[in-house]
Amino acid sequence: MSPTPPVLTVQSVLADAALVEIVHRAGALACWQVGSLTEALAAVAAECDFIIAQGIEAGEPERRATILLAKVASSSRRRSESG
C-alpha cells in the first residue's frame, strides 16, 4: 500500500492555478473548499485535485452543498461532452 500524499486545503479565496502548481510540485494534493458554482468552477479550472462543497451543514445558511454538487456535476458533464 502506498503512503497517502499530503493535502493542502484552502478556503475563502478563489482557486489559484499558480498555488495549485506549487502544491503539486511539492508532491501534495490541492483541495479547495467552495460554496458556489463560481468557486467550484474556478477550482476545476485551476486543476485542483478535489473540492469540498461547503453548505448549511457547516453553518453557511446561504450555501446548499447538495445543490452545488449537482450544478458542478452538470457543468462538468457539459464540458466533457463539448470538449
N, CA, C and O atoms as a Maestro MAE file, in Angstrom:
{
 s_m_m2io_version
 :::
 2.0.0
}

f_m_ct {
 s_m_title
 :::
 protein
 m_atom[332] {
  # First column is atom index #
  i_m_mmod_type
  r_m_x_coord
  r_m_y_coord
  r_m_z_coord
  i_m_residue_number
  s_m_chain_name
  s_m_pdb_residue_name
  s_m_pdb_atom_name
  i_m_atomic_number
  :::
  1 25 0.854 -1.182 0.000 1 A "MET " " N  " 7
  2 3 0.000 0.000 0.000 1 A "MET " " CA " 6
  3 2 0.899 1.244 0.000 1 A "MET " " C  " 6
  4 15 1.828 1.355 0.800 1 A "MET " " O  " 8
  5 25 0.604 2.167 -0.906 2 A "SER " " N  " 7
  6 3 1.409 3.379 -0.988 2 A "SER " " CA " 6
  7 2 0.976 4.371 0.086 2 A "SER " " C  " 6
  8 15 -0.178 4.374 0.515 2 A "SER " " O  " 8
  9 25 1.921 5.217 0.518 3 A "PRO " " N  " 7
  10 3 1.568 6.203 1.545 3 A "PRO " " CA " 6
  11 2 0.591 7.239 0.987 3 A "PRO " " C  " 6
  12 15 0.593 7.531 -0.209 3 A "PRO " " O  " 8
  13 25 -0.226 7.776 1.854 4 A "THR " " N  " 7
  14 3 -1.174 8.810 1.475 4 A "THR " " CA " 6
  15 2 -0.426 10.129 1.295 4 A "THR " " C  " 6
  16 15 0.332 10.531 2.177 4 A "THR " " O  " 8
  17 25 -0.630 10.812 0.156 5 A "PRO " " N  " 7
  18 3 0.070 12.082 -0.040 5 A "PRO " " CA " 6
  19 2 -0.502 13.168 0.860 5 A "PRO " " C  " 6
  20 15 -1.662 13.094 1.263 5 A "PRO " " O  " 8
  21 25 0.306 14.174 1.177 6 A "PRO " " N  " 7
  22 3 -0.221 15.294 1.962 6 A "PRO " " CA " 6
  23 2 -1.236 16.082 1.137 6 A "PRO " " C  " 6
  24 15 -1.204 16.067 -0.094 6 A "PRO " " O  " 8
  25 25 -2.131 16.765 1.834 7 A "VAL " " N  " 7
  26 3 -3.175 17.552 1.177 7 A "VAL " " CA " 6
  27 2 -3.154 18.965 1.745 7 A "VAL " " C  " 6
  28 15 -3.112 19.153 2.960 7 A "VAL " " O  " 8
  29 25 -3.184 19.950 0.862 8 A "LEU " " N  " 7
  30 3 -3.340 21.335 1.274 8 A "LEU " " CA " 6
  31 2 -4.772 21.734 0.959 8 A "LEU " " C  " 6
  32 15 -5.199 21.646 -0.192 8 A "LEU " " O  " 8
  33 25 -5.520 22.170 1.967 9 A "THR " " N  " 7
  34 3 -6.898 22.605 1.782 9 A "THR " " CA " 6
  35 2 -6.974 24.110 1.961 9 A "THR " " C  " 6
  36 15 -6.472 24.656 2.944 9 A "THR " " O  " 8
  37 25 -7.605 24.777 1.002 10 A "VAL " " N  " 7
  38 3 -7.721 26.233 1.016 10 A "VAL " " CA " 6
  39 2 -9.194 26.600 0.980 10 A "VAL " " C  " 6
  40 15 -10.003 25.908 0.362 10 A "VAL " " O  " 8
  41 25 -9.533 27.697 1.648 11 A "GLN " " N  " 7
  42 3 -10.902 28.205 1.612 11 A "GLN " " CA " 6
  43 2 -10.871 29.717 1.634 11 A "GLN " " C  " 6
  44 15 -9.834 30.322 1.905 11 A "GLN " " O  " 8
  45 25 -11.996 30.318 1.354 12 A "SER " " N  " 7
  46 3 -12.221 31.764 1.455 12 A "SER " " CA " 6
  47 2 -11.586 32.594 0.351 12 A "SER " " C  " 6
  48 15 -11.657 33.822 0.394 12 A "SER " " O  " 8
  49 25 -10.969 31.961 -0.632 13 A "VAL " " N  " 7
  50 3 -10.453 32.682 -1.791 13 A "VAL " " CA " 6
  51 2 -10.717 31.838 -3.034 13 A "VAL " " C  " 6
  52 15 -10.872 30.620 -2.940 13 A "VAL " " O  " 8
  53 25 -10.770 32.485 -4.199 14 A "LEU " " N  " 7
  54 3 -10.921 31.720 -5.437 14 A "LEU " " CA " 6
  55 2 -9.658 30.908 -5.683 14 A "LEU " " C  " 6
  56 15 -8.555 31.334 -5.341 14 A "LEU " " O  " 8
  57 25 -9.833 29.752 -6.272 15 A "ALA " " N  " 7
  58 3 -8.700 28.875 -6.564 15 A "ALA " " CA " 6
  59 2 -7.707 29.594 -7.465 15 A "ALA " " C  " 6
  60 15 -8.081 30.367 -8.347 15 A "ALA " " O  " 8
  61 25 -6.438 29.318 -7.220 16 A "ASP " " N  " 7
  62 3 -5.359 29.974 -7.939 16 A "ASP " " CA " 6
  63 2 -4.471 28.906 -8.568 16 A "ASP " " C  " 6
  64 15 -3.867 28.099 -7.861 16 A "ASP " " O  " 8
  65 25 -4.393 28.904 -9.887 17 A "ALA " " N  " 7
  66 3 -3.620 27.877 -10.599 17 A "ALA " " CA " 6
  67 2 -2.145 27.883 -10.200 17 A "ALA " " C  " 6
  68 15 -1.518 26.826 -10.131 17 A "ALA " " O  " 8
  69 25 -1.592 29.062 -9.938 18 A "ALA " " N  " 7
  70 3 -0.177 29.137 -9.552 18 A "ALA " " CA " 6
  71 2 0.047 28.437 -8.209 18 A "ALA " " C  " 6
  72 15 1.040 27.731 -8.033 18 A "ALA " " O  " 8
  73 25 -0.870 28.633 -7.270 19 A "LEU " " N  " 7
  74 3 -0.735 27.967 -5.974 19 A "LEU " " CA " 6
  75 2 -0.915 26.466 -6.120 19 A "LEU " " C  " 6
  76 15 -0.189 25.692 -5.497 19 A "LEU " " O  " 8
  77 25 -1.873 26.047 -6.936 20 A "VAL " " N  " 7
  78 3 -2.086 24.619 -7.166 20 A "VAL " " CA " 6
  79 2 -0.819 23.990 -7.751 20 A "VAL " " C  " 6
  80 15 -0.433 22.890 -7.356 20 A "VAL " " O  " 8
  81 25 -0.177 24.679 -8.683 21 A "GLU " " N  " 7
  82 3 1.063 24.170 -9.277 21 A "GLU " " CA " 6
  83 2 2.168 24.019 -8.226 21 A "GLU " " C  " 6
  84 15 2.898 23.028 -8.236 21 A "GLU " " O  " 8
  85 25 2.290 24.978 -7.338 22 A "ILE " " N  " 7
  86 3 3.291 24.892 -6.257 22 A "ILE " " CA " 6
  87 2 3.006 23.680 -5.375 22 A "ILE " " C  " 6
  88 15 3.918 22.936 -5.014 22 A "ILE " " O  " 8
  89 25 1.738 23.489 -5.034 23 A "VAL " " N  " 7
  90 3 1.335 22.350 -4.203 23 A "VAL " " CA " 6
  91 2 1.682 21.040 -4.903 23 A "VAL " " C  " 6
  92 15 2.229 20.127 -4.284 23 A "VAL " " O  " 8
  93 25 1.365 20.951 -6.190 24 A "HIS " " N  " 7
  94 3 1.654 19.723 -6.945 24 A "HIS " " CA " 6
  95 2 3.158 19.467 -7.054 24 A "HIS " " C  " 6
  96 15 3.599 18.324 -6.930 24 A "HIS " " O  " 8
  97 25 3.948 20.517 -7.285 25 A "ARG " " N  " 7
  98 3 5.409 20.344 -7.358 25 A "ARG " " CA " 6
  99 2 5.979 19.837 -6.046 25 A "ARG " " C  " 6
  100 15 7.003 19.154 -6.026 25 A "ARG " " O  " 8
  101 25 5.306 20.175 -4.939 26 A "ALA " " N  " 7
  102 3 5.761 19.718 -3.618 26 A "ALA " " CA " 6
  103 2 5.310 18.287 -3.330 26 A "ALA " " C  " 6
  104 15 5.635 17.731 -2.281 26 A "ALA " " O  " 8
  105 25 4.557 17.689 -4.265 27 A "GLY " " N  " 7
  106 3 4.122 16.312 -4.092 27 A "GLY " " CA " 6
  107 2 2.849 16.152 -3.293 27 A "GLY " " C  " 6
  108 15 2.548 15.060 -2.810 27 A "GLY " " O  " 8
  109 25 2.096 17.238 -3.149 28 A "ALA " " N  " 7
  110 3 0.853 17.195 -2.373 28 A "ALA " " CA " 6
  111 2 -0.354 17.331 -3.299 28 A "ALA " " C  " 6
  112 15 -0.226 17.675 -4.474 28 A "ALA " " O  " 8
  113 25 -1.517 17.052 -2.740 29 A "LEU " " N  " 7
  114 3 -2.783 17.246 -3.441 29 A "LEU " " CA " 6
  115 2 -3.352 18.606 -3.048 29 A "LEU " " C  " 6
  116 15 -3.179 19.061 -1.917 29 A "LEU " " O  " 8
  117 25 -4.033 19.248 -3.999 30 A "ALA " " N  " 7
  118 3 -4.652 20.546 -3.745 30 A "ALA " " CA " 6
  119 2 -6.158 20.374 -3.629 30 A "ALA " " C  " 6
  120 15 -6.802 19.810 -4.514 30 A "ALA " " O  " 8
  121 25 -6.706 20.862 -2.535 31 A "CYS " " N  " 7
  122 3 -8.145 20.790 -2.278 31 A "CYS " " CA " 6
  123 2 -8.652 22.203 -2.017 31 A "CYS " " C  " 6
  124 15 -8.026 22.974 -1.290 31 A "CYS " " O  " 8
  125 25 -9.796 22.534 -2.620 32 A "TRP " " N  " 7
  126 3 -10.394 23.849 -2.377 32 A "TRP " " CA " 6
  127 2 -11.765 23.657 -1.780 32 A "TRP " " C  " 6
  128 15 -12.554 22.842 -2.260 32 A "TRP " " O  " 8
  129 25 -12.051 24.405 -0.734 33 A "GLN " " N  " 7
  130 3 -13.378 24.383 -0.126 33 A "GLN " " CA " 6
  131 2 -14.194 25.465 -0.809 33 A "GLN " " C  " 6
  132 15 -13.801 26.632 -0.821 33 A "GLN " " O  " 8
  133 25 -15.334 25.079 -1.380 34 A "VAL " " N  " 7
  134 3 -16.124 26.010 -2.180 34 A "VAL " " CA " 6
  135 2 -17.561 26.070 -1.681 34 A "VAL " " C  " 6
  136 15 -18.059 25.142 -1.045 34 A "VAL " " O  " 8
  137 25 -18.212 27.189 -1.988 35 A "GLY " " N  " 7
  138 3 -19.595 27.333 -1.570 35 A "GLY " " CA " 6
  139 2 -20.486 27.879 -2.663 35 A "GLY " " C  " 6
  140 15 -21.656 28.183 -2.429 35 A "GLY " " O  " 8
  141 25 -19.924 28.005 -3.873 36 A "SER " " N  " 7
  142 3 -20.734 28.474 -5.001 36 A "SER " " CA " 6
  143 2 -20.238 27.802 -6.270 36 A "SER " " C  " 6
  144 15 -19.137 27.252 -6.311 36 A "SER " " O  " 8
  145 25 -21.065 27.854 -7.300 37 A "LEU " " N  " 7
  146 3 -20.666 27.276 -8.574 37 A "LEU " " CA " 6
  147 2 -19.458 28.007 -9.133 37 A "LEU " " C  " 6
  148 15 -18.560 27.377 -9.692 37 A "LEU " " O  " 8
  149 25 -19.421 29.313 -8.994 38 A "THR " " N  " 7
  150 3 -18.278 30.098 -9.467 38 A "THR " " CA " 6
  151 2 -16.991 29.630 -8.802 38 A "THR " " C  " 6
  152 15 -15.976 29.440 -9.473 38 A "THR " " O  " 8
  153 25 -17.028 29.444 -7.486 39 A "GLU " " N  " 7
  154 3 -15.848 28.977 -6.758 39 A "GLU " " CA " 6
  155 2 -15.458 27.566 -7.192 39 A "GLU " " C  " 6
  156 15 -14.274 27.266 -7.344 39 A "GLU " " O  " 8
  157 25 -16.447 26.706 -7.390 40 A "ALA " " N  " 7
  158 3 -16.169 25.330 -7.798 40 A "ALA " " CA " 6
  159 2 -15.546 25.282 -9.185 40 A "ALA " " C  " 6
  160 15 -14.583 24.547 -9.405 40 A "ALA " " O  " 8
  161 25 -16.083 26.059 -10.126 41 A "LEU " " N  " 7
  162 3 -15.534 26.065 -11.481 41 A "LEU " " CA " 6
  163 2 -14.136 26.661 -11.511 41 A "LEU " " C  " 6
  164 15 -13.304 26.241 -12.315 41 A "LEU " " O  " 8
  165 25 -13.866 27.631 -10.648 42 A "ALA " " N  " 7
  166 3 -12.511 28.174 -10.547 42 A "ALA " " CA " 6
  167 2 -11.551 27.100 -10.048 42 A "ALA " " C  " 6
  168 15 -10.414 27.017 -10.512 42 A "ALA " " O  " 8
  169 25 -12.002 26.280 -9.106 43 A "ALA " " N  " 7
  170 3 -11.167 25.185 -8.598 43 A "ALA " " CA " 6
  171 2 -10.887 24.157 -9.686 43 A "ALA " " C  " 6
  172 15 -9.773 23.642 -9.787 43 A "ALA " " O  " 8
  173 25 -11.895 23.860 -10.497 44 A "VAL " " N  " 7
  174 3 -11.712 22.928 -11.609 44 A "VAL " " CA " 6
  175 2 -10.724 23.512 -12.617 44 A "VAL " " C  " 6
  176 15 -9.817 22.819 -13.078 44 A "VAL " " O  " 8
  177 25 -10.903 24.778 -12.952 45 A "ALA " " N  " 7
  178 3 -10.020 25.434 -13.920 45 A "ALA " " CA " 6
  179 2 -8.580 25.505 -13.421 45 A "ALA " " C  " 6
  180 15 -7.643 25.454 -14.217 45 A "ALA " " O  " 8
  181 25 -8.402 25.622 -12.107 46 A "ALA " " N  " 7
  182 3 -7.058 25.685 -11.522 46 A "ALA " " CA " 6
  183 2 -6.432 24.303 -11.364 46 A "ALA " " C  " 6
  184 15 -5.294 24.177 -10.912 46 A "ALA " " O  " 8
  185 25 -7.188 23.261 -11.743 47 A "GLU " " N  " 7
  186 3 -6.745 21.872 -11.686 47 A "GLU " " CA " 6
  187 2 -6.524 21.350 -10.262 47 A "GLU " " C  " 6
  188 15 -5.580 20.612 -9.982 47 A "GLU " " O  " 8
  189 25 -7.445 21.768 -9.372 48 A "CYS " " N  " 7
  190 3 -7.441 21.205 -8.017 48 A "CYS " " CA " 6
  191 2 -7.732 19.709 -8.118 48 A "CYS " " C  " 6
  192 15 -8.411 19.260 -9.041 48 A "CYS " " O  " 8
  193 25 -7.215 18.954 -7.169 49 A "ASP " " N  " 7
  194 3 -7.423 17.506 -7.182 49 A "ASP " " CA " 6
  195 2 -8.818 17.131 -6.725 49 A "ASP " " C  " 6
  196 15 -9.387 16.155 -7.215 49 A "ASP " " O  " 8
  197 25 -9.377 17.883 -5.800 50 A "PHE " " N  " 7
  198 3 -10.751 17.666 -5.367 50 A "PHE " " CA " 6
  199 2 -11.252 18.909 -4.656 50 A "PHE " " C  " 6
  200 15 -10.472 19.772 -4.253 50 A "PHE " " O  " 8
  201 25 -12.585 18.988 -4.508 51 A "ILE " " N  " 7
  202 3 -13.196 20.118 -3.811 51 A "ILE " " CA " 6
  203 2 -13.995 19.602 -2.620 51 A "ILE " " C  " 6
  204 15 -14.386 18.436 -2.563 51 A "ILE " " O  " 8
  205 25 -14.222 20.498 -1.680 52 A "ILE " " N  " 7
  206 3 -15.146 20.259 -0.577 52 A "ILE " " CA " 6
  207 2 -16.271 21.261 -0.770 52 A "ILE " " C  " 6
  208 15 -16.038 22.470 -0.756 52 A "ILE " " O  " 8
  209 25 -17.489 20.767 -0.950 53 A "ALA " " N  " 7
  210 3 -18.648 21.639 -1.116 53 A "ALA " " CA " 6
  211 2 -19.198 21.972 0.260 53 A "ALA " " C  " 6
  212 15 -19.747 21.109 0.946 53 A "ALA " " O  " 8
  213 25 -19.047 23.231 0.657 54 A "GLN " " N  " 7
  214 3 -19.499 23.669 1.970 54 A "GLN " " CA " 6
  215 2 -20.917 24.191 1.863 54 A "GLN " " C  " 6
  216 15 -21.227 24.994 0.982 54 A "GLN " " O  " 8
  217 25 -21.776 23.737 2.755 55 A "GLY " " N  " 7
  218 3 -23.165 24.167 2.722 55 A "GLY " " CA " 6
  219 2 -23.701 24.445 4.109 55 A "GLY " " C  " 6
  220 15 -22.953 24.764 5.033 55 A "GLY " " O  " 8
  221 25 -25.009 24.317 4.236 56 A "ILE " " N  " 7
  222 3 -25.660 24.618 5.510 56 A "ILE " " CA " 6
  223 2 -25.169 23.699 6.616 56 A "ILE " " C  " 6
  224 15 -25.256 24.027 7.799 56 A "ILE " " O  " 8
  225 25 -24.642 22.528 6.208 57 A "GLU " " N  " 7
  226 3 -24.130 21.585 7.202 57 A "GLU " " CA " 6
  227 2 -22.959 22.181 7.986 57 A "GLU " " C  " 6
  228 15 -22.684 21.770 9.113 57 A "GLU " " O  " 8
  229 25 -22.283 23.143 7.384 58 A "ALA " " N  " 7
  230 3 -21.128 23.778 8.028 58 A "ALA " " CA " 6
  231 2 -21.499 25.150 8.589 58 A "ALA " " C  " 6
  232 15 -20.622 25.949 8.917 58 A "ALA " " O  " 8
  233 25 -22.790 25.416 8.698 59 A "GLY " " N  " 7
  234 3 -23.230 26.678 9.272 59 A "GLY " " CA " 6
  235 2 -23.303 27.818 8.276 59 A "GLY " " C  " 6
  236 15 -23.308 28.985 8.667 59 A "GLY " " O  " 8
  237 25 -23.358 27.495 6.998 60 A "GLU " " N  " 7
  238 3 -23.454 28.512 5.957 60 A "GLU " " CA " 6
  239 2 -24.892 28.541 5.434 60 A "GLU " " C  " 6
  240 15 -25.217 27.796 4.510 60 A "GLU " " O  " 8
  241 25 -25.757 29.378 5.999 61 A "PRO " " N  " 7
  242 3 -27.172 29.345 5.638 61 A "PRO " " CA " 6
  243 2 -27.453 29.684 4.178 61 A "PRO " " C  " 6
  244 15 -28.487 29.277 3.648 61 A "PRO " " O  " 8
  245 25 -26.571 30.409 3.522 62 A "GLU " " N  " 7
  246 3 -26.790 30.797 2.130 62 A "GLU " " CA " 6
  247 2 -26.311 29.745 1.146 62 A "GLU " " C  " 6
  248 15 -26.588 29.847 -0.049 62 A "GLU " " O  " 8
  249 25 -25.606 28.748 1.621 63 A "ARG " " N  " 7
  250 3 -24.987 27.783 0.722 63 A "ARG " " CA " 6
  251 2 -25.636 26.419 0.872 63 A "ARG " " C  " 6
  252 15 -25.863 25.952 1.988 63 A "ARG " " O  " 8
  253 25 -25.927 25.796 -0.223 64 A "ARG " " N  " 7
  254 3 -26.558 24.483 -0.251 64 A "ARG " " CA " 6
  255 2 -25.622 23.513 -0.958 64 A "ARG " " C  " 6
  256 15 -25.553 23.505 -2.187 64 A "ARG " " O  " 8
  257 25 -24.905 22.700 -0.197 65 A "ALA " " N  " 7
  258 3 -23.902 21.796 -0.759 65 A "ALA " " CA " 6
  259 2 -24.505 20.824 -1.763 65 A "ALA " " C  " 6
  260 15 -23.891 20.558 -2.797 65 A "ALA " " O  " 8
  261 25 -25.683 20.291 -1.490 66 A "THR " " N  " 7
  262 3 -26.291 19.318 -2.391 66 A "THR " " CA " 6
  263 2 -26.589 19.947 -3.748 66 A "THR " " C  " 6
  264 15 -26.322 19.341 -4.786 66 A "THR " " O  " 8
  265 25 -27.134 21.142 -3.743 67 A "ILE " " N  " 7
  266 3 -27.421 21.847 -4.995 67 A "ILE " " CA " 6
  267 2 -26.119 22.179 -5.708 67 A "ILE " " C  " 6
  268 15 -26.023 22.040 -6.927 67 A "ILE " " O  " 8
  269 25 -25.123 22.614 -4.955 68 A "LEU " " N  " 7
  270 3 -23.826 22.944 -5.546 68 A "LEU " " CA " 6
  271 2 -23.218 21.737 -6.240 68 A "LEU " " C  " 6
  272 15 -22.737 21.849 -7.368 68 A "LEU " " O  " 8
  273 25 -23.233 20.595 -5.586 69 A "LEU " " N  " 7
  274 3 -22.652 19.393 -6.187 69 A "LEU " " CA " 6
  275 2 -23.376 19.018 -7.480 69 A "LEU " " C  " 6
  276 15 -22.743 18.604 -8.452 69 A "LEU " " O  " 8
  277 25 -24.691 19.161 -7.490 70 A "ALA " " N  " 7
  278 3 -25.455 18.864 -8.707 70 A "ALA " " CA " 6
  279 2 -25.075 19.824 -9.831 70 A "ALA " " C  " 6
  280 15 -24.948 19.406 -10.981 70 A "ALA " " O  " 8
  281 25 -24.893 21.101 -9.514 71 A "LYS " " N  " 7
  282 3 -24.501 22.079 -10.527 71 A "LYS " " CA " 6
  283 2 -23.101 21.793 -11.059 71 A "LYS " " C  " 6
  284 15 -22.862 21.894 -12.263 71 A "LYS " " O  " 8
  285 25 -22.179 21.441 -10.177 72 A "VAL " " N  " 7
  286 3 -20.809 21.131 -10.601 72 A "VAL " " CA " 6
  287 2 -20.821 19.906 -11.510 72 A "VAL " " C  " 6
  288 15 -20.164 19.903 -12.551 72 A "VAL " " O  " 8
  289 25 -21.554 18.876 -11.130 73 A "ALA " " N  " 7
  290 3 -21.624 17.657 -11.943 73 A "ALA " " CA " 6
  291 2 -22.209 17.971 -13.316 73 A "ALA " " C  " 6
  292 15 -21.693 17.500 -14.329 73 A "ALA " " O  " 8
  293 25 -23.275 18.757 -13.359 74 A "SER " " N  " 7
  294 3 -23.904 19.113 -14.622 74 A "SER " " CA " 6
  295 2 -22.950 19.912 -15.494 74 A "SER " " C  " 6
  296 15 -22.844 19.660 -16.694 74 A "SER " " O  " 8
  297 25 -22.259 20.868 -14.903 75 A "SER " " N  " 7
  298 3 -21.305 21.685 -15.649 75 A "SER " " CA " 6
  299 2 -20.152 20.838 -16.169 75 A "SER " " C  " 6
  300 15 -19.700 21.029 -17.298 75 A "SER " " O  " 8
  301 25 -19.678 19.912 -15.357 76 A "SER " " N  " 7
  302 3 -18.572 19.040 -15.756 76 A "SER " " CA " 6
  303 2 -18.985 18.154 -16.921 76 A "SER " " C  " 6
  304 15 -18.203 17.943 -17.848 76 A "SER " " O  " 8
  305 25 -20.217 17.632 -16.881 77 A "ARG " " N  " 7
  306 3 -20.714 16.802 -17.984 77 A "ARG " " CA " 6
  307 2 -20.767 17.603 -19.286 77 A "ARG " " C  " 6
  308 15 -20.350 17.125 -20.340 77 A "ARG " " O  " 8
  309 25 -21.284 18.822 -19.193 78 A "ARG " " N  " 7
  310 3 -21.378 19.658 -20.394 78 A "ARG " " CA " 6
  311 2 -19.984 19.945 -20.955 78 A "ARG " " C  " 6
  312 15 -19.788 19.928 -22.170 78 A "ARG " " O  " 8
  313 25 -19.023 20.206 -20.080 79 A "ARG " " N  " 7
  314 3 -17.664 20.495 -20.535 79 A "ARG " " CA " 6
  315 2 -17.033 19.281 -21.193 79 A "ARG " " C  " 6
  316 15 -16.356 19.417 -22.213 79 A "ARG " " O  " 8
  317 25 -17.239 18.100 -20.634 80 A "SER " " N  " 7
  318 3 -16.630 16.891 -21.201 80 A "SER " " CA " 6
  319 2 -17.300 16.510 -22.519 80 A "SER " " C  " 6
  320 15 -16.641 15.978 -23.413 80 A "SER " " O  " 8
  321 25 -18.593 16.772 -22.652 81 A "GLU " " N  " 7
  322 3 -19.302 16.453 -23.895 81 A "GLU " " CA " 6
  323 2 -18.924 17.414 -25.027 81 A "GLU " " C  " 6
  324 15 -18.933 17.030 -26.197 81 A "GLU " " O  " 8
  325 25 -18.595 18.656 -24.681 82 A "SER " " N  " 7
  326 3 -18.261 19.631 -25.704 82 A "SER " " CA " 6
  327 2 -16.770 19.632 -26.039 82 A "SER " " C  " 6
  328 15 -16.368 20.191 -27.060 82 A "SER " " O  " 8
  329 25 -15.949 19.014 -25.192 83 A "GLY " " N  " 7
  330 3 -14.509 19.083 -25.416 83 A "GLY " " CA " 6
  331 2 -13.951 17.822 -25.839 83 A "GLY " " C  " 6
  332 15 -12.745 17.726 -26.067 83 A "GLY " " O  " 8
  :::
 }
 m_bond[331] {
  # First column is bond index #
  i_m_from
  i_m_to
  i_m_order
  :::
  1 1 2 1
  2 2 3 1
  3 3 4 2
  4 3 5 1
  5 5 6 1
  6 6 7 1
  7 7 8 2
  8 7 9 1
  9 9 10 1
  10 10 11 1
  11 11 12 2
  12 11 13 1
  13 13 14 1
  14 14 15 1
  15 15 16 2
  16 15 17 1
  17 17 18 1
  18 18 19 1
  19 19 20 2
  20 19 21 1
  21 21 22 1
  22 22 23 1
  23 23 24 2
  24 23 25 1
  25 25 26 1
  26 26 27 1
  27 27 28 2
  28 27 29 1
  29 29 30 1
  30 30 31 1
  31 31 32 2
  32 31 33 1
  33 33 34 1
  34 34 35 1
  35 35 36 2
  36 35 37 1
  37 37 38 1
  38 38 39 1
  39 39 40 2
  40 39 41 1
  41 41 42 1
  42 42 43 1
  43 43 44 2
  44 43 45 1
  45 45 46 1
  46 46 47 1
  47 47 48 2
  48 47 49 1
  49 49 50 1
  50 50 51 1
  51 51 52 2
  52 51 53 1
  53 53 54 1
  54 54 55 1
  55 55 56 2
  56 55 57 1
  57 57 58 1
  58 58 59 1
  59 59 60 2
  60 59 61 1
  61 61 62 1
  62 62 63 1
  63 63 64 2
  64 63 65 1
  65 65 66 1
  66 66 67 1
  67 67 68 2
  68 67 69 1
  69 69 70 1
  70 70 71 1
  71 71 72 2
  72 71 73 1
  73 73 74 1
  74 74 75 1
  75 75 76 2
  76 75 77 1
  77 77 78 1
  78 78 79 1
  79 79 80 2
  80 79 81 1
  81 81 82 1
  82 82 83 1
  83 83 84 2
  84 83 85 1
  85 85 86 1
  86 86 87 1
  87 87 88 2
  88 87 89 1
  89 89 90 1
  90 90 91 1
  91 91 92 2
  92 91 93 1
  93 93 94 1
  94 94 95 1
  95 95 96 2
  96 95 97 1
  97 97 98 1
  98 98 99 1
  99 99 100 2
  100 99 101 1
  101 101 102 1
  102 102 103 1
  103 103 104 2
  104 103 105 1
  105 105 106 1
  106 106 107 1
  107 107 108 2
  108 107 109 1
  109 109 110 1
  110 110 111 1
  111 111 112 2
  112 111 113 1
  113 113 114 1
  114 114 115 1
  115 115 116 2
  116 115 117 1
  117 117 118 1
  118 118 119 1
  119 119 120 2
  120 119 121 1
  121 121 122 1
  122 122 123 1
  123 123 124 2
  124 123 125 1
  125 125 126 1
  126 126 127 1
  127 127 128 2
  128 127 129 1
  129 129 130 1
  130 130 131 1
  131 131 132 2
  132 131 133 1
  133 133 134 1
  134 134 135 1
  135 135 136 2
  136 135 137 1
  137 137 138 1
  138 138 139 1
  139 139 140 2
  140 139 141 1
  141 141 142 1
  142 142 143 1
  143 143 144 2
  144 143 145 1
  145 145 146 1
  146 146 147 1
  147 147 148 2
  148 147 149 1
  149 149 150 1
  150 150 151 1
  151 151 152 2
  152 151 153 1
  153 153 154 1
  154 154 155 1
  155 155 156 2
  156 155 157 1
  157 157 158 1
  158 158 159 1
  159 159 160 2
  160 159 161 1
  161 161 162 1
  162 162 163 1
  163 163 164 2
  164 163 165 1
  165 165 166 1
  166 166 167 1
  167 167 168 2
  168 167 169 1
  169 169 170 1
  170 170 171 1
  171 171 172 2
  172 171 173 1
  173 173 174 1
  174 174 175 1
  175 175 176 2
  176 175 177 1
  177 177 178 1
  178 178 179 1
  179 179 180 2
  180 179 181 1
  181 181 182 1
  182 182 183 1
  183 183 184 2
  184 183 185 1
  185 185 186 1
  186 186 187 1
  187 187 188 2
  188 187 189 1
  189 189 190 1
  190 190 191 1
  191 191 192 2
  192 191 193 1
  193 193 194 1
  194 194 195 1
  195 195 196 2
  196 195 197 1
  197 197 198 1
  198 198 199 1
  199 199 200 2
  200 199 201 1
  201 201 202 1
  202 202 203 1
  203 203 204 2
  204 203 205 1
  205 205 206 1
  206 206 207 1
  207 207 208 2
  208 207 209 1
  209 209 210 1
  210 210 211 1
  211 211 212 2
  212 211 213 1
  213 213 214 1
  214 214 215 1
  215 215 216 2
  216 215 217 1
  217 217 218 1
  218 218 219 1
  219 219 220 2
  220 219 221 1
  221 221 222 1
  222 222 223 1
  223 223 224 2
  224 223 225 1
  225 225 226 1
  226 226 227 1
  227 227 228 2
  228 227 229 1
  229 229 230 1
  230 230 231 1
  231 231 232 2
  232 231 233 1
  233 233 234 1
  234 234 235 1
  235 235 236 2
  236 235 237 1
  237 237 238 1
  238 238 239 1
  239 239 240 2
  240 239 241 1
  241 241 242 1
  242 242 243 1
  243 243 244 2
  244 243 245 1
  245 245 246 1
  246 246 247 1
  247 247 248 2
  248 247 249 1
  249 249 250 1
  250 250 251 1
  251 251 252 2
  252 251 253 1
  253 253 254 1
  254 254 255 1
  255 255 256 2
  256 255 257 1
  257 257 258 1
  258 258 259 1
  259 259 260 2
  260 259 261 1
  261 261 262 1
  262 262 263 1
  263 263 264 2
  264 263 265 1
  265 265 266 1
  266 266 267 1
  267 267 268 2
  268 267 269 1
  269 269 270 1
  270 270 271 1
  271 271 272 2
  272 271 273 1
  273 273 274 1
  274 274 275 1
  275 275 276 2
  276 275 277 1
  277 277 278 1
  278 278 279 1
  279 279 280 2
  280 279 281 1
  281 281 282 1
  282 282 283 1
  283 283 284 2
  284 283 285 1
  285 285 286 1
  286 286 287 1
  287 287 288 2
  288 287 289 1
  289 289 290 1
  290 290 291 1
  291 291 292 2
  292 291 293 1
  293 293 294 1
  294 294 295 1
  295 295 296 2
  296 295 297 1
  297 297 298 1
  298 298 299 1
  299 299 300 2
  300 299 301 1
  301 301 302 1
  302 302 303 1
  303 303 304 2
  304 303 305 1
  305 305 306 1
  306 306 307 1
  307 307 308 2
  308 307 309 1
  309 309 310 1
  310 310 311 1
  311 311 312 2
  312 311 313 1
  313 313 314 1
  314 314 315 1
  315 315 316 2
  316 315 317 1
  317 317 318 1
  318 318 319 1
  319 319 320 2
  320 319 321 1
  321 321 322 1
  322 322 323 1
  323 323 324 2
  324 323 325 1
  325 325 326 1
  326 326 327 1
  327 327 328 2
  328 327 329 1
  329 329 330 1
  330 330 331 1
  331 331 332 2
  :::
 }
}
